[in-house]
Amino acid sequence: MDLGIDTRVTLLITGLIFLSALLLGVWKYHGIRTSIKGTAHVYVDIAHRAALMYSFAGVLLAVFTELSAWPTAVNLIAVLVVLAFFVGAIASYVLHGWRRDTTNQFAGRIPGALRLSMYGLIVAEIGGFGVLFSGFVVGQF
């Protein structure tokens, strides 16, 4: 099977996200084993689960990327935007887990930058997938 470069890049990044999920699982296990409460820090747990879920979501994105009727460049930009926000979310969870600075980054007053990044995430993830999904619909029907 000859996959497009957009699909191959998607699968490469998705594979790296899955590898990070496995490594985060080791960190989570260490936290469980060494904690008096028997739990890892909440953001270590969130980072692990998010990386697992995003890696499988990335495989789904790869399928829609491959089956999209849009030009390769359009698909590549759309999927990279979505994956960038996936990676950014995981990175922020890792940072909070490493710092152990909060158990809820949205508690209290939400800084403007965080609020803006959440709006960006909403637009980028839904918009990027919308591009790929519409390309699939156009290409298949």
N, CA, C and O atoms as a MOPAC input file, in Angstrom:
PM7 MOZYME 1SCF
protein

 N      0.84900 1    -1.17300 1     0.00000 1
 C      0.00000 1     0.00000 1     0.00000 1
 C      0.89300 1     1.23300 1     0.00000 1
 O      1.86000 1     1.32300 1     0.75600 1
 N      0.55100 1     2.16300 1    -0.85000 1
 C      1.31200 1     3.39800 1    -0.97100 1
 C      0.54300 1     4.52900 1    -0.29600 1
 O     -0.38900 1     5.08900 1    -0.87400 1
 N      0.93400 1     4.85400 1     0.91300 1
 C      0.26200 1     5.91800 1     1.66300 1
 C      0.81200 1     7.27500 1     1.24700 1
 O      1.98500 1     7.40900 1     0.89800 1
 N     -0.06000 1     8.27700 1     1.29200 1
 C      0.37200 1     9.63400 1     0.99800 1
 C      1.28300 1    10.16300 1     2.10000 1
 O      1.25900 1     9.67600 1     3.23000 1
 N      2.07800 1    11.15800 1     1.75900 1
 C      2.99700 1    11.75500 1     2.74300 1
 C      2.22200 1    12.33600 1     3.92200 1
 O      2.70000 1    12.29900 1     5.05500 1
 N      1.03400 1    12.87100 1     3.66600 1
 C      0.22300 1    13.41700 1     4.75000 1
 C     -0.17300 1    12.32600 1     5.74000 1
 O     -0.16700 1    12.55200 1     6.95000 1
 N     -0.51100 1    11.15900 1     5.23700 1
 C     -0.87400 1    10.03700 1     6.10700 1
 C      0.35000 1     9.49200 1     6.83000 1
 O      0.28000 1     9.16500 1     8.01400 1
 N      1.46600 1     9.39600 1     6.12100 1
 C      2.68500 1     8.87800 1     6.75700 1
 C      3.17100 1     9.79900 1     7.88200 1
 O      3.60900 1     9.32200 1     8.92900 1
 N      3.09500 1    11.10800 1     7.66900 1
 C      3.47600 1    12.05900 1     8.71800 1
 C      2.52500 1    11.93100 1     9.90700 1
 O      2.95400 1    11.96500 1    11.06000 1
 N      1.24600 1    11.78600 1     9.62100 1
 C      0.25600 1    11.61000 1    10.68600 1
 C      0.56800 1    10.37500 1    11.51600 1
 O      0.54100 1    10.42500 1    12.74600 1
 N      0.86400 1     9.26800 1    10.84500 1
 C      1.17200 1     8.03000 1    11.56600 1
 C      2.48700 1     8.12800 1    12.34000 1
 O      2.60700 1     7.56200 1    13.42600 1
 N      3.46100 1     8.83200 1    11.79900 1
 C      4.72600 1     9.03300 1    12.51900 1
 C      4.48500 1     9.79500 1    13.82000 1
 O      4.93500 1     9.37400 1    14.88500 1
 N      3.78300 1    10.90500 1    13.72700 1
 C      3.50800 1    11.70400 1    14.92700 1
 C      2.63700 1    10.92000 1    15.90100 1
 O      2.85600 1    10.96500 1    17.11100 1
 N      1.65500 1    10.20500 1    15.37300 1
 C      0.78200 1     9.39500 1    16.21600 1
 C      1.57800 1     8.30700 1    16.93100 1
 O      1.33300 1     8.02700 1    18.10400 1
 N      2.52600 1     7.69700 1    16.23100 1
 C      3.38900 1     6.70200 1    16.86200 1
 C      4.21600 1     7.30200 1    17.97900 1
 O      4.40700 1     6.67000 1    19.01800 1
 N      4.70600 1     8.51100 1    17.77900 1
 C      5.47500 1     9.19000 1    18.83300 1
 C      4.58200 1     9.52300 1    20.03100 1
 O      5.02200 1     9.44200 1    21.17800 1
 N      3.34100 1     9.89400 1    19.76500 1
 C      2.40400 1    10.15400 1    20.86100 1
 C      2.14600 1     8.86800 1    21.64000 1
 O      2.10100 1     8.88700 1    22.87000 1
 N      1.97600 1     7.74800 1    20.92800 1
 C      1.75300 1     6.47400 1    21.60700 1
 C      2.98000 1     6.07400 1    22.42200 1
 O      2.84500 1     5.58800 1    23.54500 1
 N      4.17000 1     6.27400 1    21.86900 1
 C      5.39500 1     5.98800 1    22.62500 1
 C      5.46000 1     6.84000 1    23.88400 1
 O      5.84900 1     6.35700 1    24.94800 1
 N      5.07700 1     8.10900 1    23.76300 1
 C      5.06200 1     8.97500 1    24.95400 1
 C      4.05100 1     8.46200 1    25.97600 1
 O      4.29300 1     8.54800 1    27.18000 1
 N      2.91500 1     7.92700 1    25.50600 1
 C      1.92100 1     7.36800 1    26.42600 1
 C      2.51100 1     6.19800 1    27.20500 1
 O      2.27800 1     6.06500 1    28.40600 1
 N      3.26700 1     5.36100 1    26.52500 1
 C      3.89300 1     4.22300 1    27.20300 1
 C      4.90200 1     4.69200 1    28.24500 1
 O      4.95300 1     4.15900 1    29.35400 1
 N      5.70200 1     5.68800 1    27.88600 1
 C      6.68500 1     6.22500 1    28.83300 1
 C      5.99000 1     6.92800 1    30.00000 1
 O      6.43100 1     6.81800 1    31.14400 1
 N      4.91700 1     7.64100 1    29.71400 1
 C      4.15100 1     8.28000 1    30.78400 1
 C      3.52500 1     7.23800 1    31.70100 1
 O      3.33600 1     7.48800 1    32.89200 1
 N      3.20600 1     6.08400 1    31.15800 1
 C      2.68900 1     4.98500 1    31.96900 1
 C      3.71100 1     4.50500 1    32.98200 1
 O      3.35300 1     4.12800 1    34.09700 1
 N      4.98200 1     4.51800 1    32.60300 1
 C      6.04800 1     4.15600 1    33.54300 1
 C      6.10500 1     5.17700 1    34.67000 1
 O      6.22100 1     4.80900 1    35.83900 1
 N      6.02600 1     6.45300 1    34.32500 1
 C      6.03400 1     7.52000 1    35.32700 1
 C      4.82200 1     7.38000 1    36.25000 1
 O      4.93700 1     7.52200 1    37.46700 1
 N      3.66600 1     7.10100 1    35.65800 1
 C      2.45400 1     6.90400 1    36.45400 1
 C      2.61800 1     5.72400 1    37.40600 1
 O      2.27000 1     5.82400 1    38.58300 1
 N      3.13900 1     4.61900 1    36.91200 1
 C      3.35700 1     3.43400 1    37.74500 1
 C      4.31500 1     3.75800 1    38.89700 1
 O      4.09300 1     3.34000 1    40.03400 1
 N      5.37800 1     4.50500 1    38.59400 1
 C      6.32300 1     4.91200 1    39.64400 1
 C      5.60000 1     5.73900 1    40.71400 1
 O      5.81500 1     5.54900 1    41.91100 1
 N      4.74600 1     6.65100 1    40.26500 1
 C      3.99000 1     7.47100 1    41.21300 1
 C      3.06600 1     6.63500 1    42.08600 1
 O      2.93300 1     6.88800 1    43.28300 1
 N      2.43200 1     5.64400 1    41.48400 1
 C      1.54500 1     4.75900 1    42.23900 1
 C      2.33000 1     3.95800 1    43.26400 1
 O      1.89900 1     3.80600 1    44.40700 1
 N      3.48500 1     3.44600 1    42.85200 1
 C      4.28800 1     2.59000 1    43.73100 1
 C      4.93200 1     3.37000 1    44.88300 1
 O      5.14800 1     2.81400 1    45.96000 1
 N      5.23600 1     4.63400 1    44.66500 1
 C      5.96700 1     5.39600 1    45.68300 1
 C      5.08700 1     6.33200 1    46.50400 1
 O      5.55300 1     6.92000 1    47.48000 1
 N      3.83400 1     6.47400 1    46.12500 1
 C      2.93700 1     7.38000 1    46.82700 1
 C      2.33400 1     6.69900 1    48.05400 1
 O      1.99600 1     5.51600 1    48.02000 1
 N      2.20900 1     7.44800 1    49.11200 1
 C      1.55500 1     6.95200 1    50.31900 1
 C      0.09400 1     6.61100 1    50.01500 1
 O     -0.44700 1     5.63900 1    50.54200 1
 N     -0.54000 1     7.42400 1    49.15500 1
 C     -1.93800 1     7.20200 1    48.79300 1
 C     -2.09900 1     6.12900 1    47.71000 1
 O     -3.21900 1     5.70100 1    47.42800 1
 N     -1.00700 1     5.70000 1    47.11000 1
 C     -1.08700 1     4.70100 1    46.05100 1
 C     -1.59600 1     5.24200 1    44.72900 1
 O     -2.15200 1     4.49800 1    43.92100 1
 N     -1.40600 1     6.54200 1    44.50500 1
 C     -1.83000 1     7.16100 1    43.25600 1
 C     -0.72400 1     8.05900 1    42.72300 1
 O      0.05600 1     8.63100 1    43.48500 1
 N     -0.67200 1     8.17000 1    41.42600 1
 C      0.23000 1     9.13400 1    40.80500 1
 C     -0.40600 1    10.52100 1    40.91500 1
 O     -1.60200 1    10.64700 1    41.17900 1
 N      0.40700 1    11.55500 1    40.70900 1
 C     -0.14400 1    12.90400 1    40.68300 1
 C     -1.22500 1    12.95900 1    39.61200 1
 O     -1.09300 1    12.33200 1    38.56100 1
 N     -2.28800 1    13.70400 1    39.87300 1
 C     -3.44200 1    13.73500 1    38.97900 1
 C     -3.05000 1    14.11300 1    37.55300 1
 O     -3.60900 1    13.56900 1    36.60100 1
 N     -2.10200 1    15.03300 1    37.38600 1
 C     -1.73400 1    15.43600 1    36.04000 1
 C     -0.81200 1    14.43900 1    35.34700 1
 O     -0.74000 1    14.42600 1    34.11800 1
 N     -0.11400 1    13.61400 1    36.10000 1
 C      0.62000 1    12.50400 1    35.49300 1
 C     -0.39200 1    11.50800 1    34.93200 1
 O     -0.23300 1    11.01000 1    33.81700 1
 N     -1.42000 1    11.22600 1    35.70200 1
 C     -2.48600 1    10.33000 1    35.25900 1
 C     -3.19700 1    10.89400 1    34.03100 1
 O     -3.45400 1    10.16600 1    33.07200 1
 N     -3.51000 1    12.16600 1    34.05800 1
 C     -4.19300 1    12.81000 1    32.93200 1
 C     -3.30700 1    12.78100 1    31.68600 1
 O     -3.78600 1    12.48600 1    30.59100 1
 N     -2.02200 1    13.08400 1    31.84900 1
 C     -1.10000 1    13.06900 1    30.70900 1
 C     -1.04300 1    11.67900 1    30.08100 1
 O     -1.07400 1    11.54100 1    28.85800 1
 N     -0.96100 1    10.64900 1    30.92600 1
 C     -0.90600 1     9.27500 1    30.43000 1
 C     -2.16900 1     8.92600 1    29.64800 1
 O     -2.09100 1     8.42200 1    28.52800 1
 N     -3.32400 1     9.19400 1    30.23600 1
 C     -4.57900 1     8.85600 1    29.57400 1
 C     -4.80000 1     9.68600 1    28.30600 1
 O     -5.27500 1     9.17000 1    27.29400 1
 N     -4.45500 1    10.96100 1    28.36800 1
 C     -4.62600 1    11.81800 1    27.18600 1
 C     -3.73600 1    11.34000 1    26.04300 1
 O     -4.17500 1    11.29400 1    24.89400 1
 N     -2.49800 1    10.98600 1    26.34700 1
 C     -1.59800 1    10.50700 1    25.29800 1
 C     -2.12900 1     9.21600 1    24.67600 1
 O     -2.06700 1     9.03900 1    23.45900 1
 N     -2.65000 1     8.31900 1    25.50800 1
 C     -3.24700 1     7.09400 1    24.96300 1
 C     -4.42100 1     7.42500 1    24.04600 1
 O     -4.49300 1     6.93300 1    22.92100 1
 N     -5.33400 1     8.25600 1    24.52700 1
 C     -6.52500 1     8.58300 1    23.72500 1
 C     -6.15200 1     9.35100 1    22.45800 1
 O     -6.69800 1     9.07700 1    21.38900 1
 N     -5.23100 1    10.30800 1    22.56200 1
 C     -4.83800 1    11.07200 1    21.39200 1
 C     -4.11100 1    10.20200 1    20.37500 1
 O     -4.22100 1    10.44200 1    19.17200 1
 N     -3.36900 1     9.19200 1    20.83700 1
 C     -2.68400 1     8.32600 1    19.87300 1
 C     -3.70300 1     7.54100 1    19.05300 1
 O     -3.53100 1     7.38100 1    17.84400 1
 N     -4.74300 1     7.06000 1    19.68400 1
 C     -5.77100 1     6.33800 1    18.92800 1
 C     -6.58100 1     7.29900 1    18.06700 1
 O     -6.99300 1     6.94200 1    16.96300 1
 N     -6.81200 1     8.49600 1    18.55100 1
 C     -7.48300 1     9.50900 1    17.72700 1
 C     -6.62100 1     9.83600 1    16.51000 1
 O     -7.14400 1    10.09800 1    15.42700 1
 N     -5.30500 1     9.82100 1    16.68800 1
 C     -4.40100 1    10.07800 1    15.57000 1
 C     -4.50700 1     9.03000 1    14.48000 1
 O     -4.39700 1     9.35100 1    13.29700 1
 N     -4.71900 1     7.78300 1    14.86500 1
 C     -4.91800 1     6.72900 1    13.86800 1
 C     -6.19900 1     7.01200 1    13.07300 1
 O     -6.22500 1     6.84900 1    11.85300 1
 N     -7.24200 1     7.43100 1    13.76000 1
 C     -8.47900 1     7.79300 1    13.07800 1
 C     -8.24900 1     8.97600 1    12.13400 1
 O     -8.76200 1     8.99000 1    11.01500 1
 N     -7.48500 1     9.95500 1    12.58200 1
 C     -7.14800 1    11.08600 1    11.71400 1
 C     -6.38700 1    10.61800 1    10.47300 1
 O     -6.60400 1    11.12600 1     9.37300 1
 N     -5.50000 1     9.65100 1    10.66200 1
 C     -4.73400 1     9.13000 1     9.52200 1
 C     -5.66200 1     8.51300 1     8.47700 1
 O     -5.44700 1     8.68700 1     7.27700 1
 N     -6.67600 1     7.80600 1     8.91900 1
 C     -7.62900 1     7.19300 1     7.98500 1
 C     -8.36300 1     8.27600 1     7.20100 1
 O     -8.46400 1     8.19700 1     5.97600 1
 N     -8.87300 1     9.28100 1     7.89800 1
 C     -9.59300 1    10.34700 1     7.20500 1
 C     -8.65600 1    11.15200 1     6.30800 1
 O     -9.07000 1    11.63700 1     5.25600 1
 N     -7.39900 1    11.29600 1     6.71900 1
 C     -6.41700 1    11.99300 1     5.89000 1
 C     -6.19100 1    11.23200 1     4.58800 1
 O     -6.17900 1    11.81700 1     3.50500 1
 N     -6.01300 1     9.92800 1     4.71100 1
 C     -5.75300 1     9.09900 1     3.52200 1
 C     -6.94600 1     9.08200 1     2.57600 1
 O     -6.76700 1     9.04100 1     1.35800 1
 N     -8.14000 1     9.11200 1     3.10800 1
 C     -9.34200 1     8.99900 1     2.27600 1
 C     -9.92900 1    10.34800 1     1.85400 1
 O    -10.95600 1    10.39200 1     1.17700 1
 N     -9.29200 1    11.42900 1     2.24500 1
 C     -9.78400 1    12.76400 1     1.91300 1
 C     -9.54500 1    13.08200 1     0.43700 1
 O     -8.52800 1    12.70300 1    -0.14200 1
 N    -10.50400 1    13.78400 1    -0.14800 1
 C    -10.38700 1    14.20800 1    -1.54700 1
 C     -9.60600 1    15.51300 1    -1.69800 1
 O     -9.28500 1    15.91400 1    -2.81600 1
 N     -9.29900 1    16.17700 1    -0.58300 1
 C     -8.60400 1    17.45900 1    -0.66600 1
 C     -7.14100 1    17.23900 1    -1.04000 1
 O     -6.61700 1    16.13700 1    -0.88100 1
 N     -6.49000 1    18.27400 1    -1.53100 1
 C     -5.06500 1    18.15700 1    -1.87500 1
 C     -4.22800 1    17.79100 1    -0.63300 1
 O     -4.60300 1    18.08900 1     0.50100 1
 N     -3.11100 1    17.15000 1    -0.88300 1
 C     -2.22200 1    16.70400 1     0.18500 1
 C     -1.85700 1    17.84100 1     1.12700 1
 O     -1.85500 1    17.65800 1     2.34400 1
 N     -1.55200 1    18.99900 1     0.58500 1
 C     -1.14600 1    20.13600 1     1.42200 1
 C     -2.26700 1    20.55200 1     2.37600 1
 O     -2.00600 1    20.87600 1     3.53500 1
 N     -3.49700 1    20.54500 1     1.89900 1
 C     -4.64000 1    20.90900 1     2.75000 1
 C     -4.78900 1    19.89400 1     3.87400 1
 O     -4.95200 1    20.26100 1     5.03800 1
 N     -4.73100 1    18.61800 1     3.51700 1
 C     -4.83900 1    17.56200 1     4.52800 1
 C     -3.70900 1    17.65000 1     5.54400 1
 O     -3.93200 1    17.51800 1     6.74800 1
 N     -2.50600 1    17.87300 1     5.05400 1
 C     -1.35000 1    17.92300 1     5.94400 1
 C     -1.45600 1    19.08100 1     6.92800 1
 O     -1.18400 1    18.91200 1     8.11700 1
 N     -1.84100 1    20.23100 1     6.45000 1
 C     -2.00100 1    21.38700 1     7.34200 1
 C     -3.09500 1    21.10600 1     8.36700 1
 O     -2.91300 1    21.35800 1     9.55800 1
 N     -4.23100 1    20.58500 1     7.90700 1
 C     -5.35100 1    20.31600 1     8.82100 1
 C     -4.95000 1    19.32900 1     9.90800 1
 O     -5.21700 1    19.55500 1    11.08800 1
 N     -4.31200 1    18.23800 1     9.51200 1
 C     -3.96400 1    17.22000 1    10.50800 1
 C     -2.84400 1    17.69800 1    11.41900 1
 O     -2.84300 1    17.37000 1    12.60600 1
 N     -1.89200 1    18.46300 1    10.90000 1
 C     -0.81000 1    18.96300 1    11.75600 1
 C     -1.32500 1    19.94400 1    12.79700 1
 O     -0.82100 1    19.97900 1    13.91900 1
 N     -2.31200 1    20.73200 1    12.43900 1
 C     -2.90700 1    21.65400 1    13.41400 1
 C     -3.54200 1    20.86100 1    14.55500 1
 O     -3.32700 1    21.17100 1    15.72600 1
 N     -4.32000 1    19.84200 1    14.21100 1
 C     -4.96700 1    19.02500 1    15.24100 1
 C     -3.90700 1    18.34500 1    16.10900 1
 O     -3.98000 1    18.39400 1    17.33700 1
 N     -2.92600 1    17.71200 1    15.47000 1
 C     -1.89700 1    16.99400 1    16.23200 1
 C     -1.06200 1    17.93400 1    17.09700 1
 O     -0.64400 1    17.56000 1    18.19200 1
 N     -0.82000 1    19.14200 1    16.61600 1
 C     -0.06300 1    20.11800 1    17.41600 1
 C     -0.80600 1    20.44100 1    18.70900 1
 O     -0.19300 1    20.55500 1    19.77000 1
 N     -2.11300 1    20.58600 1    18.61900 1
 C     -2.88000 1    20.85300 1    19.83500 1
 C     -2.94400 1    19.62700 1    20.73800 1
 O     -2.95200 1    19.76800 1    21.96000 1
 N     -2.99100 1    18.42600 1    20.16300 1
 C     -2.91400 1    17.20800 1    20.98000 1
 C     -1.60700 1    17.19900 1    21.77100 1
 O     -1.60500 1    16.99200 1    22.98500 1
 N     -0.50400 1    17.42300 1    21.07400 1
 C      0.81600 1    17.39900 1    21.71500 1
 C      0.93000 1    18.52100 1    22.74500 1
 O      1.48200 1    18.32200 1    23.82700 1
 N      0.40900 1    19.69200 1    22.40900 1
 C      0.44600 1    20.80500 1    23.36000 1
 C     -0.32200 1    20.50700 1    24.63300 1
 O      0.12300 1    20.86100 1    25.72500 1
 N     -1.46600 1    19.86300 1    24.50300 1
 C     -2.25800 1    19.50300 1    25.68300 1
 C     -1.48800 1    18.50900 1    26.54600 1
 O     -1.40600 1    18.67000 1    27.76400 1
 N     -0.92900 1    17.49100 1    25.91900 1
 C     -0.15400 1    16.50400 1    26.67400 1
 C      1.01200 1    17.17800 1    27.37500 1
 O      1.27500 1    16.90800 1    28.54600 1
 N      1.70600 1    18.04900 1    26.66800 1
 C      2.85200 1    18.74900 1    27.25400 1
 C      2.44100 1    19.58200 1    28.46400 1
 O      3.16200 1    19.62200 1    29.46100 1
 N      1.29700 1    20.24100 1    28.38700 1
 C      0.85500 1    21.04100 1    29.53300 1
 C      0.52700 1    20.15100 1    30.72700 1
 O      0.79800 1    20.52500 1    31.86800 1
 N     -0.05200 1    18.97600 1    30.47900 1
 C     -0.34000 1    18.04400 1    31.56600 1
 C      0.94900 1    17.51800 1    32.18400 1
 O      1.05300 1    17.38500 1    33.40300 1
 N      1.92400 1    17.22200 1    31.33900 1
 C      3.22000 1    16.75800 1    31.83600 1
 C      3.86400 1    17.83900 1    32.70600 1
 O      4.41100 1    17.54500 1    33.76800 1
 N      3.79700 1    19.07100 1    32.25500 1
 C      4.37900 1    20.17700 1    33.01600 1
 C      3.73400 1    20.28900 1    34.39500 1
 O      4.43600 1    20.44100 1    35.39500 1
 N      2.40700 1    20.21500 1    34.45900 1
 C      1.73500 1    20.28700 1    35.75800 1
 C      2.07200 1    19.06400 1    36.61800 1
 O      2.22300 1    19.18200 1    37.83400 1
 N      2.18700 1    17.91000 1    35.99500 1
 C      2.56900 1    16.71600 1    36.74100 1
 C      3.98300 1    16.80500 1    37.28200 1
 O      4.25800 1    16.39000 1    38.40800 1
 N      4.87500 1    17.34900 1    36.47300 1
 C      6.27500 1    17.50500 1    36.89100 1
 C      6.38900 1    18.52100 1    38.02700 1
 O      7.07400 1    18.28800 1    39.02200 1
 N      5.71200 1    19.63500 1    37.85900 1
 C      5.75600 1    20.69100 1    38.87500 1
 C      4.95100 1    20.34100 1    40.12700 1
 O      5.24200 1    20.81700 1    41.22400 1
 N      3.93500 1    19.50100 1    39.93900 1
 C      3.00500 1    19.17700 1    41.02200 1
 C      2.41200 1    20.47100 1    41.59600 1
 O      2.25500 1    20.61700 1    42.80800 1
 N      2.08900 1    21.39700 1    40.69800 1
 C      1.67900 1    22.73700 1    41.11300 1
 C      0.17300 1    22.93400 1    41.20800 1
 O     -0.28600 1    23.94000 1    41.75000 1
 N     -0.60200 1    21.98600 1    40.68900 1
 C     -2.05500 1    22.12600 1    40.74700 1
 C     -2.70000 1    20.76200 1    40.55400 1
 O     -2.08700 1    19.83600 1    40.02300 1
 N     -3.91700 1    20.65900 1    40.98300 1
 C     -4.71300 1    19.47700 1    40.66100 1
 C     -5.86300 1    19.84800 1    39.73200 1
 O     -6.64200 1    18.99000 1    39.31900 1
 N     -5.96200 1    21.15700 1    39.40400 1
 C     -6.98300 1    21.61700 1    38.47600 1
 C     -6.53300 1    22.95300 1    37.89700 1
 O     -6.66100 1    23.99500 1    38.53900 1
 N     -6.00800 1    22.90800 1    36.68000 1
 C     -5.49600 1    24.13300 1    36.06500 1
 C     -6.57800 1    25.16900 1    35.77700 1
 O     -6.27100 1    26.32100 1    35.47200 1
 N     -7.85000 1    24.76000 1    35.87200 1
 C     -8.95000 1    25.67900 1    35.61600 1
 C     -9.60500 1    26.19500 1    36.89600 1
 O    -10.59500 1    26.92400 1    36.83400 1
 N     -9.06700 1    25.82800 1    38.03700 1
 C     -9.62300 1    26.30500 1    39.30300 1
 C     -9.28000 1    27.78200 1    39.48400 1
 O     -8.19300 1    28.23200 1    39.12100 1
 N    -10.21200 1    28.51000 1    40.04200 1
 C     -9.96800 1    29.92200 1    40.33000 1
 C     -9.98400 1    30.76500 1    39.06400 1
 O    -10.65500 1    30.44400 1    38.08300 1
 N     -9.23600 1    31.83600 1    39.11600 1
 C     -9.17300 1    32.76100 1    37.98100 1
 C     -8.33000 1    32.12800 1    36.87300 1
 O     -7.19000 1    31.72600 1    37.10600 1
 N     -8.89000 1    32.04500 1    35.68700 1
 C     -8.18900 1    31.44800 1    34.54500 1
 C     -7.42700 1    32.55100 1    33.82100 1
 O     -8.02400 1    33.53100 1    33.37600 1
 N     -6.10800 1    32.39600 1    33.70100 1
 C     -5.31800 1    33.41500 1    32.99000 1
 C     -5.78000 1    33.56800 1    31.53900 1
 O     -6.24500 1    32.61100 1    30.91900 1
 N     -5.64600 1    34.76600 1    31.02100 1
 C     -6.07300 1    35.04400 1    29.65200 1
 C     -5.41500 1    34.15100 1    28.62100 1
 O     -6.06300 1    33.73300 1    27.66200 1
 N     -4.13000 1    33.85000 1    28.80400 1
 C     -3.42400 1    32.99500 1    27.85000 1
 C     -4.01000 1    31.58400 1    27.82700 1
 O     -4.12400 1    30.97100 1    26.76500 1
 N     -4.37600 1    31.07600 1    28.99000 1
 C     -4.97300 1    29.73800 1    29.05100 1
 C     -6.35000 1    29.74100 1    28.39400 1
 O     -6.69800 1    28.81900 1    27.65800 1
 N     -7.11300 1    30.76700 1    28.66300 1
 C     -8.44500 1    30.87700 1    28.05500 1
 C     -8.31600 1    30.95700 1    26.53100 1
 O     -9.05700 1    30.29700 1    25.80300 1
 N     -7.37700 1    31.76400 1    26.06000 1
 C     -7.15700 1    31.91700 1    24.62300 1
 C     -6.68800 1    30.59800 1    24.00000 1
 O     -7.11600 1    30.24400 1    22.90200 1
 N     -5.82300 1    29.88500 1    24.68800 1
 C     -5.35000 1    28.61100 1    24.15000 1
 C     -6.48100 1    27.58300 1    24.08800 1
 O     -6.50400 1    26.74300 1    23.18800 1
 N     -7.40700 1    27.64200 1    25.02600 1
 C     -8.54700 1    26.72400 1    24.99300 1
 C     -9.46800 1    27.04000 1    23.80900 1
 O     -9.96500 1    26.12800 1    23.15000 1
 N     -9.69300 1    28.32100 1    23.54100 1
 C    -10.49000 1    28.68700 1    22.36600 1
 C     -9.77400 1    28.23500 1    21.09400 1
 O    -10.40100 1    27.72400 1    20.16600 1
 N     -8.46500 1    28.42800 1    21.06400 1
 C     -7.68300 1    27.97300 1    19.91600 1
 C     -7.77600 1    26.47800 1    19.72900 1
 O     -7.90500 1    25.99500 1    18.60500 1
 N     -7.71200 1    25.73400 1    20.83400 1
 C     -7.83200 1    24.28500 1    20.79100 1
 C     -9.18100 1    23.87700 1    20.20900 1
 O     -9.24800 1    22.99400 1    19.35400 1
 N    -10.24000 1    24.50700 1    20.66200 1
 C    -11.58600 1    24.18000 1    20.17900 1
 C    -11.67800 1    24.40100 1    18.67100 1
 O    -12.14100 1    23.53000 1    17.93500 1
 N    -11.24100 1    25.55500 1    18.22700 1
 C    -11.32900 1    25.88800 1    16.80200 1
 C    -10.41700 1    24.97100 1    15.98300 1
 O    -10.82500 1    24.45400 1    14.94200 1
 N     -9.18900 1    24.77200 1    16.45000 1
 C     -8.21500 1    23.98800 1    15.69100 1
 C     -8.60600 1    22.51900 1    15.58700 1
 O     -8.55500 1    21.93800 1    14.50300 1
 N     -8.99500 1    21.91700 1    16.70200 1
 C     -9.31900 1    20.49300 1    16.66600 1
 C    -10.59500 1    20.22700 1    15.87200 1
 O    -10.62300 1    19.32300 1    15.03700 1
 N    -11.63600 1    20.99200 1    16.12000 1
 C    -12.88800 1    20.78600 1    15.39000 1
 C    -12.71500 1    21.20300 1    13.93000 1
 O    -13.16000 1    20.50000 1    13.02300 1
 N    -12.07700 1    22.33100 1    13.71200 1
 C    -11.86500 1    22.80800 1    12.34300 1
 C    -10.97400 1    21.88100 1    11.53600 1
 O    -11.28900 1    21.55400 1    10.39200 1
 N     -9.85700 1    21.45400 1    12.12700 1
 C     -8.94600 1    20.55200 1    11.41500 1
 C     -9.61700 1    19.24000 1    11.06500 1
 O     -9.49000 1    18.74700 1     9.94400 1
 N    -10.33700 1    18.67200 1    12.03600 1
 C    -11.04700 1    17.43600 1    11.73400 1
 C    -12.15700 1    17.68800 1    10.72100 1
 O    -12.40800 1    16.85200 1     9.85400 1
 N    -12.81900 1    18.82700 1    10.82600 1
 C    -13.87300 1    19.15300 1     9.86600 1
 C    -13.35900 1    19.18000 1     8.43700 1
 O    -14.04500 1    18.73200 1     7.51900 1
 N    -12.15700 1    19.70200 1     8.24700 1
 C    -11.54700 1    19.70500 1     6.91300 1
 C    -11.33600 1    18.27600 1     6.43100 1
 O    -11.70000 1    17.93800 1     5.30500 1
 N    -10.75200 1    17.44000 1     7.27700 1
 C    -10.48400 1    16.05000 1     6.88300 1
 C    -11.77700 1    15.27800 1     6.64500 1
 O    -11.88900 1    14.52700 1     5.67600 1
 N    -12.74200 1    15.46300 1     7.52600 1
 C    -13.99800 1    14.73000 1     7.40000 1
 C    -14.76000 1    15.16800 1     6.14600 1
 O    -15.32400 1    14.33400 1     5.43700 1
 N    -14.77600 1    16.46200 1     5.87800 1
 C    -15.46100 1    16.92800 1     4.67100 1
 C    -14.75500 1    16.41000 1     3.42400 1
 O    -15.40800 1    16.09500 1     2.42900 1
 N    -13.42900 1    16.31900 1     3.47000 1
 C    -12.70000 1    15.73500 1     2.34500 1
 C    -13.03200 1    14.26900 1     2.15000 1
 O    -13.10500 1    13.78500 1     1.02000 1
 N    -13.23200 1    13.56500 1     3.25300 1
 C    -13.66300 1    12.16200 1     3.18400 1
 C    -15.05100 1    12.06800 1     2.54400 1
 O    -15.27400 1    11.26400 1     1.63900 1
 N    -15.97500 1    12.89500 1     3.02400 1
 C    -17.34500 1    12.85400 1     2.50700 1
 C    -17.34900 1    13.15200 1     1.01700 1
 O    -17.99100 1    12.44200 1     0.24400 1
 N    -16.63900 1    14.19500 1     0.61000 1
 C    -16.58700 1    14.55800 1    -0.81000 1
 C    -15.96100 1    13.42100 1    -1.62600 1
 O    -16.43000 1    13.11800 1    -2.72300 1
 N    -14.93100 1    12.80500 1    -1.10900 1
 C    -14.24200 1    11.74800 1    -1.83000 1
 C    -14.98400 1    10.43900 1    -1.91000 1
 O    -14.76800 1     9.65700 1    -2.83500 1
 N    -15.84900 1    10.19000 1    -0.96100 1
 C    -16.53500 1     8.88300 1    -0.91100 1
 C    -17.95400 1     8.92600 1    -1.44400 1
 O    -18.49600 1     7.90200 1    -1.86200 1
 N    -18.55400 1    10.10000 1    -1.43200 1
 C    -19.94900 1    10.16900 1    -1.82800 1
 C    -20.09900 1    11.17100 1    -2.94900 1
 O    -21.20700 1    11.38800 1    -3.44000 1

